[in-house]
Amino acid sequence: MSTQTKTVNKQMLKHIPGFTLVEMAIVMLIIGLILGGLLIPLGTQVENERRKSTRSTLAQAQDALIGFAVINKRLPCPDTSGNGLENGPTCNNVEGELPWITLGISRYDAWGRPFRYRADNAYTTTIPDPPDTSSALQIQERSGTVITAANPSAPVAIIFSCGSNGKPDVENDADGTPNSNTLCSNAGTANATYVQDISVKDQFDDILVWVSRNTLLNQMISAGKWP
């Protein structure tokens, strides 16, 4: 290659446009905004899938409780020792973990924390006839609006997940005070009022279901196990 050709090539290279630092900064900013816009919906999607999975497991727990009652003519007591087995024979006004080994179901919600469980006193022994509830368990919205009947037709069992924050939100905390424990424990004397409502970030994310007296008795009657 001649000296003249090399000189021409160098001059051509000098005229090839490139990115300035300002242009590079703008490009990086745009990429960052695009990635940020993608990540936020992805995080929301993951959270929604976890809540969906947890609701599915809670539905299985409801069925398992009914199946247990059909076989044993009573509901199981909560697991208060953490070994997966019900603790009895009496469990008046006690909240604990769902006795997952006793029921043969999953212990954890989609965040890897155990489910909480509470049962009506009159239904953890042989279900009486007439089948009146006695623990005054009640489900309400965060506003205080009651969404279940009172005794003698109150819910007979309550199961809930502590959600993504890993702790019973204040409405579902045993003593009604803020709970900093993220292992879904619920120390204190359990009250009878529980809350189920829509999830509100940084305020309420528990997921709760219950078994009604009529649902349970209908299944037992259909199976010929009650009264």
N, C-alpha and C positions, 0 to 999 in steps of 0.2 A: 504494500500500500504506500502510495507516494506521500510526501510531506504535505503536499497541497490538499490531498484527500483527507488526511487526519485533521488538518486545520478546519476544513469544511464541516466534518462530523462534530468537532468540539463546538463550533458555532451553532450548529443545529440543536445540540443538547442544551445549550444555554437558553434556547428559546422554547424548550418543552415546558409547559406550565405545570406547577406542583401545588401542593397544599401549603398554605401559610399556617402558622400556629393558631391563629384565630379561627380559620376554617376547620382545622382539626378539632379544636375545642367545641365548635358548634356540632360537628359530626358526632363526637363522643357524647355530647349532651342529648342529642336526638336518640342515639342508641340507648342511653340510660333511661330516657323517658319511655321508649318502646318496651324495654325489658321490665321496667317497673309496672307498666300497664298490664303486662302479661302475668307477672308474678302475683299481683293482688287478686285477680279472679281465680288463679290456680289455688292460692291459699284458701279462698272462700269455698272453692269446689271440694277441696280435701276435707274441710270442716263439715260441709254439708253431707259428704259421704260418711263421715264418722257418726254424725247424728243419725243418719238413716240406718246405718249398721246397728247402732245402739238401740234404736227403736225396735228393730227386728228381733234383737236378742231379748229385749224386754217383753215382746209379744210371746216369745218362746217360754219365758219365765212364767208369764200368766198361765199359759197352757199347762206347764209343769205343775204349778200350784194346784190347779183344778184336778189334774190327774192324780196328784198325791192325795187330795181330799177324797176323791172317788174311791181310792184304794183303802185309805186309812180312816175315813169318815171324820177327818179333821184336817186343819192346816198345820204345817210344820212351824216350830218356833224359830226365831232368828238364830243365826250363828253368832254367838258373842265371844267366841274364843279364837276365831280366825282359822279353824281347821276344816271348814267346809261342811260341818255337820250341825244339825239343829241342836240347840241346847235346851233341854227341858228337864223334867216333864211340865213345869209351869213356866210361863214367860209373860206374866202380866205387865203391860205397859213398857215393854222392852223393844228397843230398836237395835238392830245389828246388821251384819252382812247377810245377804241371801245365802241360805244353806245349799250351796251349789252341788256338793257331793251327794247330799241327801236327795236332791232333785234330779241329779244327773245332767246338769246343764253347764254352760260357760260361767265362770266366776266373774270375768272382767267385761267392762264396757270397751268401746273402741279406743279409749285413751289409756287402757291398761290398768284401770282401777276397779275395785270390787263394787258390786251393786249393794245398795242399802235396802233393808226390808223391815216391815212392821206388819204384824197381824193382830186382828181383833181377839181380845181375851177369850170370848165365848166360843171362838172357832178353832182354837188350838187344842181344845179337848173335844170329846165327842159332841158333835153339833146337836144342840137341843131341839126339841119340838114343843112349843113354837120356836122358830129360829131367830130370836131377837139378838141384835148386836148389843155390845155393852161398853165398848171403848170410846164411843163418840168420835171415831175417826172421821175426818172431814177434809175434803179437797176444795180449795178455792183459788181464784185468780189473784194476781199480785195486788189488784185493786181492792181485794177483800170480798168480791162477789163469790158467793158459795155456789159450787157446781155439783155437789152430791147431796143426797138425802141425809137427814139426821137419824139418830137412833129411833126406832129399832131397825131401820133399813140402811144404816151407814155402810160404807165400804168395809169389806172383811180383810183386805190385804192391800198393802201399798209397797211398791218397788220403785226405786229411782236411781238414776245415774247422776253423779256430781258434775257431769259435763266437762268441758275443756279446762276449766280452772281447777278441777280436782278437789273442790271442797263444797260441802252443802252450803248453798247461798243462804243468806241470813233468814229468809222465810222458811227454809227447811232445816235450819240448824236446830238441834235439840233444845237448846235453851234460848233461842231467839237472838243470839248475839253473833257478831262477826266471827268467822272461823278461819284461821290462818293455816290450818293443816290441809295440805294438798294431797293427802293420801285417802281422801274420802272417808275419814272417820267422823263420828258425830257424838262427841262426849257430852255428858249432861243428862238430866232427866228428860226423857222424850215427852213432848206434848202431843196433842191429838190432831193438830191442824197442819196440813201440808199444802204446798202450792205447786200448781202446774200452770205454765203460761208460755207465751212465745219467748224465744231467746232474745235478750237485749245485751249487747256487748258491754262487758265490764259491770253488768248489773245482775243479770240472771241468766244462767244457762243450764240449770238442772233439767233433766228429762224424767218425767214421772208418769207411771201408769198405776192403775188399781184394779182390783177384782171386786165387782159389786156382789152384794148378797144374793140378788136374784139370779145373776149369771151362774154363780157357784151352785146354788140350790137346783137350778134348772138342769145343770149337767149331772148332778148327783141323782136327781129324780129319774132322768132319762136312762141312767145306768142301773137303776133299781137299787141304789145304795142309801137312799134317804126317803122318807123318815124311817 
